[in-house]
């Protein structure tokens, strides 16, 4: 959204299947607060 506001359109492509997202947060001492959340974008396969 920031790109759209600043430049009028998005320049960064959206996520695709196979992309990974990793989120981790550290405290002031450098220790992980909640460990890492690591997910891969996959196509939904209905059962």
C-alpha distance matrix in Angstrom:
0.0 3.8 5.4 5.1 6.2 8.6 9.9 9.6 8.5 7.2 10.1 10.2 11.9 11.3 14.1 17.6 20.9 22.5 19.6 20.2 18.2 20.2 19.6 22.4 23.0 26.0 28.2 29.8 32.5 30.2 31.1 28.6 28.0 27.4 27.9 25.3 23.2 23.2 22.1 22.1 20.3 23.2 24.0 25.4 29.2 30.8 34.3
3.8 0.0 3.8 5.4 5.1 6.1 8.3 9.3 9.2 8.2 10.2 10.6 13.2 13.5 16.1 19.7 23.1 24.3 21.0 21.4 19.3 20.8 19.9 22.3 22.5 25.2 27.2 28.3 31.1 29.0 30.3 28.2 27.7 27.6 28.2 25.7 24.1 24.3 23.7 23.9 22.5 25.7 26.8 28.4 32.2 34.0 37.5
5.4 3.8 0.0 3.8 5.4 5.1 5.5 7.0 6.2 5.2 6.7 8.1 11.1 12.2 15.3 18.6 22.2 23.5 20.4 21.3 19.8 21.7 21.5 24.1 24.7 27.4 29.6 30.7 33.3 30.9 32.3 30.2 30.2 29.9 30.0 27.2 25.7 25.2 24.4 24.1 22.4 25.5 26.4 28.4 32.1 34.2 37.7
5.1 5.4 3.8 0.0 3.8 5.6 5.4 4.5 4.1 5.1 8.1 10.1 12.1 12.9 16.4 19.4 23.0 24.9 22.1 23.3 21.9 24.1 23.9 26.6 27.3 30.1 32.3 33.5 36.3 34.0 35.2 32.9 32.5 32.1 32.4 29.6 27.6 27.2 26.0 25.5 23.4 26.1 26.6 28.3 32.0 33.7 37.4
6.2 5.1 5.4 3.8 0.0 3.8 5.9 5.7 7.4 8.8 11.4 13.2 15.6 16.2 19.5 22.8 26.3 28.0 25.0 25.8 23.9 25.7 24.9 27.4 27.5 30.1 31.9 32.8 35.9 33.9 35.2 33.2 32.6 32.5 33.1 30.7 29.0 29.0 28.1 28.1 26.2 29.1 29.7 31.2 34.9 36.5 40.1
8.6 6.1 5.1 5.6 3.8 0.0 3.8 6.1 8.1 9.3 10.7 12.9 15.9 17.3 20.4 23.7 27.3 28.7 25.5 26.3 24.6 26.1 25.5 27.7 27.8 30.1 31.9 32.5 35.4 33.4 35.1 33.4 33.1 33.3 33.7 31.2 29.9 29.8 29.2 29.1 27.5 30.5 31.4 33.3 37.0 38.8 42.4
9.9 8.3 5.5 5.4 5.9 3.8 0.0 3.8 5.6 7.5 8.5 11.5 14.4 16.3 19.8 22.6 26.4 27.9 25.0 26.3 25.1 27.1 26.9 29.4 29.9 32.3 34.4 35.1 37.8 35.6 37.3 35.4 35.4 35.3 35.4 32.6 31.1 30.6 29.7 29.1 27.2 30.0 30.6 32.7 36.3 38.3 42.0
9.6 9.3 7.0 4.5 5.7 6.1 3.8 0.0 3.8 7.2 9.5 12.5 14.6 16.1 19.7 22.4 26.1 28.1 25.5 27.0 26.0 28.2 28.2 30.9 31.6 34.2 36.4 37.4 40.1 37.9 39.2 37.1 36.8 36.5 36.7 33.9 32.0 31.4 30.1 29.4 27.1 29.6 29.8 31.6 35.2 36.9 40.6
8.5 9.2 6.2 4.1 7.4 8.1 5.6 3.8 0.0 3.8 6.5 9.4 11.0 12.5 16.2 18.7 22.4 24.5 22.1 23.9 23.1 25.7 26.0 29.0 30.1 33.0 35.4 36.7 39.2 36.7 37.8 35.5 35.4 34.7 34.7 31.6 29.6 28.7 27.1 26.1 23.7 26.1 26.2 28.2 31.7 33.6 37.3
7.2 8.2 5.2 5.1 8.8 9.3 7.5 7.2 3.8 0.0 3.8 5.8 7.5 9.0 12.7 15.4 19.1 20.9 18.4 20.1 19.5 22.1 22.7 25.7 27.0 30.0 32.7 34.1 36.4 33.7 34.7 32.3 32.4 31.6 31.4 28.2 26.1 25.1 23.6 22.5 20.2 22.8 23.2 25.4 28.9 31.1 34.7
10.1 10.2 6.7 8.1 11.4 10.7 8.5 9.5 6.5 3.8 0.0 3.8 6.3 9.3 12.5 14.9 18.6 20.0 17.4 19.3 19.0 21.6 22.5 25.5 27.0 29.7 32.6 33.8 35.9 33.0 34.3 32.0 32.5 31.9 31.2 27.9 26.2 24.7 23.4 22.1 20.2 22.8 23.6 26.2 29.6 32.1 35.6
10.2 10.6 8.1 10.1 13.2 12.9 11.5 12.5 9.4 5.8 3.8 0.0 3.8 6.6 9.2 11.8 15.5 16.6 13.7 15.5 15.3 17.9 19.1 22.2 24.0 26.8 29.8 31.3 33.2 30.1 31.2 28.8 29.4 28.6 27.8 24.4 22.6 21.0 19.8 18.5 16.8 19.6 20.7 23.5 26.9 29.6 33.0
11.9 13.2 11.1 12.1 15.6 15.9 14.4 14.6 11.0 7.5 6.3 3.8 0.0 3.8 6.6 8.5 12.3 13.8 11.6 14.1 14.5 17.7 19.3 22.7 25.0 28.0 31.3 33.1 34.8 31.6 32.2 29.5 30.1 28.8 27.8 24.3 22.1 20.1 18.2 16.4 14.2 16.6 17.4 20.3 23.5 26.2 29.7
11.3 13.5 12.2 12.9 16.2 17.3 16.3 16.1 12.5 9.0 9.3 6.6 3.8 0.0 3.8 6.5 10.2 12.2 10.0 12.2 12.4 15.8 17.4 21.0 23.4 26.7 29.9 32.1 33.8 30.6 30.9 27.9 28.2 26.5 25.7 22.2 19.6 17.8 15.6 13.9 11.3 13.8 14.5 17.0 20.5 23.0 26.5
14.1 16.1 15.3 16.4 19.5 20.4 19.8 19.7 16.2 12.7 12.5 9.2 6.6 3.8 0.0 3.8 7.0 8.6 6.4 8.7 9.4 13.1 15.2 18.9 21.7 25.0 28.4 30.9 32.2 28.9 28.8 25.7 26.2 24.3 23.1 19.5 16.8 14.6 12.1 10.2 7.7 10.4 11.8 14.5 17.9 20.8 24.0
17.6 19.7 18.6 19.4 22.8 23.7 22.6 22.4 18.7 15.4 14.9 11.8 8.5 6.5 3.8 0.0 3.8 6.2 5.7 9.1 11.1 14.8 17.5 21.1 24.2 27.5 31.1 33.6 34.7 31.2 30.9 27.7 28.4 26.2 24.7 21.0 18.2 15.5 12.6 9.6 6.8 8.3 9.3 12.7 15.6 18.8 21.9
20.9 23.1 22.2 23.0 26.3 27.3 26.4 26.1 22.4 19.1 18.6 15.5 12.3 10.2 7.0 3.8 0.0 3.8 5.6 8.7 11.3 14.9 17.9 21.4 24.8 28.1 31.6 34.4 35.2 31.7 31.0 27.7 28.4 25.8 24.1 20.4 17.5 14.5 11.3 7.8 5.0 5.1 6.5 10.1 12.6 16.1 19.0
22.5 24.3 23.5 24.9 28.0 28.7 27.9 28.1 24.5 20.9 20.0 16.6 13.8 12.2 8.6 6.2 3.8 0.0 3.8 6.5 9.9 13.0 16.4 19.7 23.2 26.2 29.9 32.7 33.1 29.4 28.7 25.6 26.7 24.3 22.1 18.4 15.9 12.5 9.8 6.1 5.4 6.1 8.8 12.3 14.4 18.0 20.4
19.6 21.0 20.4 22.1 25.0 25.5 25.0 25.5 22.1 18.4 17.4 13.7 11.6 10.0 6.4 5.7 5.6 3.8 0.0 3.8 6.9 10.2 13.5 16.8 20.2 23.2 26.9 29.5 30.1 26.5 26.1 23.1 24.2 22.1 20.0 16.2 13.9 10.8 8.6 5.8 5.5 8.2 11.2 14.3 17.0 20.4 22.9
20.2 21.4 21.3 23.3 25.8 26.3 26.3 27.0 23.9 20.1 19.3 15.5 14.1 12.2 8.7 9.1 8.7 6.5 3.8 0.0 3.8 6.6 10.1 13.3 16.8 19.8 23.5 26.2 26.7 23.1 22.5 19.4 20.5 18.4 16.3 12.5 10.3 7.1 5.6 4.3 6.2 9.4 13.0 15.4 18.1 21.3 23.6
18.2 19.3 19.8 21.9 23.9 24.6 25.1 26.0 23.1 19.5 19.0 15.3 14.5 12.4 9.4 11.1 11.3 9.9 6.9 3.8 0.0 3.8 6.6 10.1 13.5 16.7 20.3 23.1 23.9 20.5 19.9 16.7 17.5 15.5 13.8 10.1 7.9 5.7 5.3 6.3 7.9 11.6 14.9 16.8 19.9 22.6 24.9
20.2 20.8 21.7 24.1 25.7 26.1 27.1 28.2 25.7 22.1 21.6 17.9 17.7 15.8 13.1 14.8 14.9 13.0 10.2 6.6 3.8 0.0 3.8 6.7 10.2 13.2 16.9 19.7 20.3 16.8 16.1 13.0 14.1 12.4 10.4 6.7 5.6 4.3 6.5 8.8 11.3 14.7 18.2 19.8 22.6 25.3 27.2
19.6 19.9 21.5 23.9 24.9 25.5 26.9 28.2 26.0 22.7 22.5 19.1 19.3 17.4 15.2 17.5 17.9 16.4 13.5 10.1 6.6 3.8 0.0 3.8 6.9 10.3 13.8 16.8 17.8 14.6 13.9 10.6 11.1 9.7 8.7 5.7 5.2 6.6 8.9 11.9 14.0 17.4 20.7 21.9 24.8 27.1 29.1
22.4 22.3 24.1 26.6 27.4 27.7 29.4 30.9 29.0 25.7 25.5 22.2 22.7 21.0 18.9 21.1 21.4 19.7 16.8 13.3 10.1 6.7 3.8 0.0 3.8 6.8 10.3 13.4 14.1 11.0 10.1 6.9 7.8 7.3 6.2 4.6 6.4 8.6 11.8 15.0 17.4 20.7 24.1 25.1 27.9 30.1 31.8
23.0 22.5 24.7 27.3 27.5 27.8 29.9 31.6 30.1 27.0 27.0 24.0 25.0 23.4 21.7 24.2 24.8 23.2 20.2 16.8 13.5 10.2 6.9 3.8 0.0 3.8 6.9 10.1 11.4 8.9 8.3 5.8 5.8 7.0 7.5 7.6 9.6 12.3 15.3 18.6 20.8 24.1 27.4 28.3 31.1 33.1 34.8
26.0 25.2 27.4 30.1 30.1 30.1 32.3 34.2 33.0 30.0 29.7 26.8 28.0 26.7 25.0 27.5 28.1 26.2 23.2 19.8 16.7 13.2 10.3 6.8 3.8 0.0 3.8 6.7 7.6 5.2 5.2 4.4 5.4 8.2 8.7 9.8 12.6 15.2 18.5 21.7 24.2 27.5 30.8 31.8 34.5 36.6 38.1
28.2 27.2 29.6 32.3 31.9 31.9 34.4 36.4 35.4 32.7 32.6 29.8 31.3 29.9 28.4 31.1 31.6 29.9 26.9 23.5 20.3 16.9 13.8 10.3 6.9 3.8 0.0 3.8 5.4 5.3 5.5 6.4 6.2 9.9 11.2 13.1 15.8 18.7 22.0 25.3 27.7 30.9 34.2 35.0 37.7 39.6 41.1
29.8 28.3 30.7 33.5 32.8 32.5 35.1 37.4 36.7 34.1 33.8 31.3 33.1 32.1 30.9 33.6 34.4 32.7 29.5 26.2 23.1 19.7 16.8 13.4 10.1 6.7 3.8 0.0 3.8 5.5 7.5 9.6 9.9 13.7 14.7 16.4 19.3 21.9 25.2 28.3 30.7 34.1 37.4 38.3 41.2 43.1 44.7
32.5 31.1 33.3 36.3 35.9 35.4 37.8 40.1 39.2 36.4 35.9 33.2 34.8 33.8 32.2 34.7 35.2 33.1 30.1 26.7 23.9 20.3 17.8 14.1 11.4 7.6 5.4 3.8 0.0 3.8 5.7 9.0 10.3 13.9 14.3 16.4 19.7 22.0 25.6 28.7 31.5 34.7 38.1 39.1 41.7 43.8 45.1
30.2 29.0 30.9 34.0 33.9 33.4 35.6 37.9 36.7 33.7 33.0 30.1 31.6 30.6 28.9 31.2 31.7 29.4 26.5 23.1 20.5 16.8 14.6 11.0 8.9 5.2 5.3 5.5 3.8 0.0 3.8 6.5 8.9 12.1 11.7 13.2 16.6 18.7 22.3 25.2 28.1 31.3 34.8 36.0 38.6 40.8 42.2
31.1 30.3 32.3 35.2 35.2 35.1 37.3 39.2 37.8 34.7 34.3 31.2 32.2 30.9 28.8 30.9 31.0 28.7 26.1 22.5 19.9 16.1 13.9 10.1 8.3 5.2 5.5 7.5 5.7 3.8 0.0 3.8 6.3 9.2 8.9 11.2 14.8 17.1 20.8 24.0 27.0 30.0 33.5 34.4 36.7 38.8 39.9
28.6 28.2 30.2 32.9 33.2 33.4 35.4 37.1 35.5 32.3 32.0 28.8 29.5 27.9 25.7 27.7 27.7 25.6 23.1 19.4 16.7 13.0 10.6 6.9 5.8 4.4 6.4 9.6 9.0 6.5 3.8 0.0 3.8 5.8 5.3 7.7 11.1 13.7 17.3 20.6 23.5 26.5 29.9 30.7 33.1 35.1 36.2
28.0 27.7 30.2 32.5 32.6 33.1 35.4 36.8 35.4 32.4 32.5 29.4 30.1 28.2 26.2 28.4 28.4 26.7 24.2 20.5 17.5 14.1 11.1 7.8 5.8 5.4 6.2 9.9 10.3 8.9 6.3 3.8 0.0 3.8 6.0 8.7 11.2 14.6 17.8 21.4 23.9 26.8 30.1 30.4 32.9 34.5 35.7
27.4 27.6 29.9 32.1 32.5 33.3 35.3 36.5 34.7 31.6 31.9 28.6 28.8 26.5 24.3 26.2 25.8 24.3 22.1 18.4 15.5 12.4 9.7 7.3 7.0 8.2 9.9 13.7 13.9 12.1 9.2 5.8 3.8 0.0 3.8 6.5 8.4 11.9 14.9 18.6 21.2 23.8 27.0 27.1 29.4 31.0 32.0
27.9 28.2 30.0 32.4 33.1 33.7 35.4 36.7 34.7 31.4 31.2 27.8 27.8 25.7 23.1 24.7 24.1 22.1 20.0 16.3 13.8 10.4 8.7 6.2 7.5 8.7 11.2 14.7 14.3 11.7 8.9 5.3 6.0 3.8 0.0 3.8 6.8 9.6 13.1 16.6 19.7 22.2 25.6 26.1 28.3 30.1 31.1
25.3 25.7 27.2 29.6 30.7 31.2 32.6 33.9 31.6 28.2 27.9 24.4 24.3 22.2 19.5 21.0 20.4 18.4 16.2 12.5 10.1 6.7 5.7 4.6 7.6 9.8 13.1 16.4 16.4 13.2 11.2 7.7 8.7 6.5 3.8 0.0 3.8 6.1 9.7 13.1 16.2 18.9 22.4 23.2 25.5 27.7 29.0
23.2 24.1 25.7 27.6 29.0 29.9 31.1 32.0 29.6 26.1 26.2 22.6 22.1 19.6 16.8 18.2 17.5 15.9 13.9 10.3 7.9 5.6 5.2 6.4 9.6 12.6 15.8 19.3 19.7 16.6 14.8 11.1 11.2 8.4 6.8 3.8 0.0 3.8 6.6 10.3 13.0 15.6 19.0 19.6 22.1 24.2 25.6
23.2 24.3 25.2 27.2 29.0 29.8 30.6 31.4 28.7 25.1 24.7 21.0 20.1 17.8 14.6 15.5 14.5 12.5 10.8 7.1 5.7 4.3 6.6 8.6 12.3 15.2 18.7 21.9 22.0 18.7 17.1 13.7 14.6 11.9 9.6 6.1 3.8 0.0 3.8 7.0 10.3 12.9 16.5 17.7 20.0 22.6 24.1
22.1 23.7 24.4 26.0 28.1 29.2 29.7 30.1 27.1 23.6 23.4 19.8 18.2 15.6 12.1 12.6 11.3 9.8 8.6 5.6 5.3 6.5 8.9 11.8 15.3 18.5 22.0 25.2 25.6 22.3 20.8 17.3 17.8 14.9 13.1 9.7 6.6 3.8 0.0 3.8 6.7 9.2 12.7 13.9 16.4 19.0 20.8
22.1 23.9 24.1 25.5 28.1 29.1 29.1 29.4 26.1 22.5 22.1 18.5 16.4 13.9 10.2 9.6 7.8 6.1 5.8 4.3 6.3 8.8 11.9 15.0 18.6 21.7 25.3 28.3 28.7 25.2 24.0 20.6 21.4 18.6 16.6 13.1 10.3 7.0 3.8 0.0 3.8 6.2 9.9 11.9 14.3 17.4 19.5
20.3 22.5 22.4 23.4 26.2 27.5 27.2 27.1 23.7 20.2 20.2 16.8 14.2 11.3 7.7 6.8 5.0 5.4 5.5 6.2 7.9 11.3 14.0 17.4 20.8 24.2 27.7 30.7 31.5 28.1 27.0 23.5 23.9 21.2 19.7 16.2 13.0 10.3 6.7 3.8 0.0 3.8 7.0 9.3 12.3 15.4 18.0
23.2 25.7 25.5 26.1 29.1 30.5 30.0 29.6 26.1 22.8 22.8 19.6 16.6 13.8 10.4 8.3 5.1 6.1 8.2 9.4 11.6 14.7 17.4 20.7 24.1 27.5 30.9 34.1 34.7 31.3 30.0 26.5 26.8 23.8 22.2 18.9 15.6 12.9 9.2 6.2 3.8 0.0 3.8 6.4 8.8 12.2 14.7
24.0 26.8 26.4 26.6 29.7 31.4 30.6 29.8 26.2 23.2 23.6 20.7 17.4 14.5 11.8 9.3 6.5 8.8 11.2 13.0 14.9 18.2 20.7 24.1 27.4 30.8 34.2 37.4 38.1 34.8 33.5 29.9 30.1 27.0 25.6 22.4 19.0 16.5 12.7 9.9 7.0 3.8 0.0 3.8 6.3 9.6 12.6
25.4 28.4 28.4 28.3 31.2 33.3 32.7 31.6 28.2 25.4 26.2 23.5 20.3 17.0 14.5 12.7 10.1 12.3 14.3 15.4 16.8 19.8 21.9 25.1 28.3 31.8 35.0 38.3 39.1 36.0 34.4 30.7 30.4 27.1 26.1 23.2 19.6 17.7 13.9 11.9 9.3 6.4 3.8 0.0 3.8 6.3 9.5
29.2 32.2 32.1 32.0 34.9 37.0 36.3 35.2 31.7 28.9 29.6 26.9 23.5 20.5 17.9 15.6 12.6 14.4 17.0 18.1 19.9 22.6 24.8 27.9 31.1 34.5 37.7 41.2 41.7 38.6 36.7 33.1 32.9 29.4 28.3 25.5 22.1 20.0 16.4 14.3 12.3 8.8 6.3 3.8 0.0 3.8 6.4
30.8 34.0 34.2 33.7 36.5 38.8 38.3 36.9 33.6 31.1 32.1 29.6 26.2 23.0 20.8 18.8 16.1 18.0 20.4 21.3 22.6 25.3 27.1 30.1 33.1 36.6 39.6 43.1 43.8 40.8 38.8 35.1 34.5 31.0 30.1 27.7 24.2 22.6 19.0 17.4 15.4 12.2 9.6 6.3 3.8 0.0 3.8
34.3 37.5 37.7 37.4 40.1 42.4 42.0 40.6 37.3 34.7 35.6 33.0 29.7 26.5 24.0 21.9 19.0 20.4 22.9 23.6 24.9 27.2 29.1 31.8 34.8 38.1 41.1 44.7 45.1 42.2 39.9 36.2 35.7 32.0 31.1 29.0 25.6 24.1 20.8 19.5 18.0 14.7 12.6 9.5 6.4 3.8 0.0
